[in-house]
Amino acid sequence: MLRDQLRGTGVALVTPFTADNMVDFNALEKLLDFVIRDGVEYIVSLGTTGETPTLSMEEKTAILHCTYAKVNGMVPVVVGIGGNDTRHVIEEMETLPLEKAIAILSASPYYSKPSQEGLYAHYKALASATSKPVILYNIPSRTGRNINASTVLRLATEVDNISGIKEASGDMAQCMEILRDKPADFLVVSGDDALALPQIACGMEGIISVAANCFTKKFSEMVRFCLKGDFKTAKILNDSLIDAYVLLFSENNPAGVKAVLSELGIISNYLRLPLVPLSEQMHSKLKEYLSAMK
């Protein structure tokens, strides 16, 4: 079951760029080595943390081929494919190389603010267009529309290959309602680094994380302790990361995590417009935090 295969920490991988604004495939391979070595359970390629709205189809295809080749079956790969044009999302699903992907993660439509019936119809159409399991991604702070618990549960029970959800609404009551009423084999993971510990305590199977790009070992260990029910040890690790969660998202995502990865010497600190690197002030605070961690 997908619940067993994707239990633990998935990393929403950033896309490294070069100074001339090209995808840095050497840095991508280096980053994949780093996160796999330090213990993530799976990779999420082409998630929104990877700045996918700025990537061409050719770049997305090349990133997937590079990722599959480097991962080489060591951990599962989930592919992010989302957008606010259902037809276009389906075209991407039909075009991108997905043979080696274990599932598709699809953020709900942004800006359009569809009704709950529109969200249901959108995801049903996506699921009908693929044989891959589809994982919903609910992040209303970015999309402008919440996928209500009732809609999630309807999709989970009525559409065969709607197989899970990355829940980043921040609404603990909604999360607990989904966890209480979902089908037994429906995967529920956190989409909020700062809430992973309490959400796993409520029954989630792990997280798809931004922080796992750079604080990989400590964050992944924290999640594993949570899943074993050792929340005392997990809390010690999580407490040491609380300031990191704030700093990583202080200005935009993935500027914070790219700043840390550049300090670690894994990637260069380049983003594509409209995103820009962290301000000097916030970058200095991150450097102070990293120095204190050593």
JOURGI-V579009 format. One record per backbone hydrogen bond with DSSP energy under -1.0 kcal/mol. CO is the residue of the C=O (numbers start at 1). NH is the residue of the N-H. Records with the same first field share a line. If there is no record, write none. Layout:
# JOURGI-V579009
CO->NH  NH
This chain:
# JOURGI-V579009
1->5
2->6
8->207
9->41  42
10->209
11->13  44
16->24
18->21
22->18
23->25
24->28
25->29
26->30
27->31
28->32
29->33
30->34
31->35
32->36
33->37
34->38
35->40
36->39
42->11
43->78
44->13
45->80
47->50
48->51
51->54
52->55
56->60
57->61
58->62
59->63
60->64
61->65
62->66
63->67
64->68
65->69
66->70
67->71
68->72
71->74
76->43
77->102
78->45
79->105
85->89
86->90
87->91
88->92
89->93
90->94
91->95
92->96
98->101
103->79
104->135
105->81
106->137
110->112
115->119
116->120
117->121
118->122
119->123
120->124
121->125
122->126
123->127
124->128
126->129
127->130
133->104
134->163  164
135->106
136->166
137->108
138->168
139->142  143
140->144
143->111
148->152
149->153
150->154
151->155
152->156
153->157
154->158
155->159
159->162
161->134  163
163->187
164->136
165->189
166->138
167->191
171->175
172->176
173->177
174->178
175->179
176->180
177->181
178->182
183->186
187->165
188->205
189->167
190->208
192->195
193->196
195->199
196->200
197->201
198->202
199->204
200->203
205->8
206->190
207->10
209->12
210->213
211->214  215
215->219
216->220
217->221
218->222
219->223
220->224
221->225
222->226
223->227
224->228
225->230
226->229
229->231
230->234
231->235
232->236
233->237
234->238
235->239
236->240
238->241
241->245
242->246
243->247
244->248
245->249
247->250
252->256
254->258
255->259
256->260
257->261
258->262
259->263
260->264
261->266
268->270
272->275
279->283
280->284
281->285
282->286
283->287
284->288
285->289
286->290
287->291
288->292
289->293
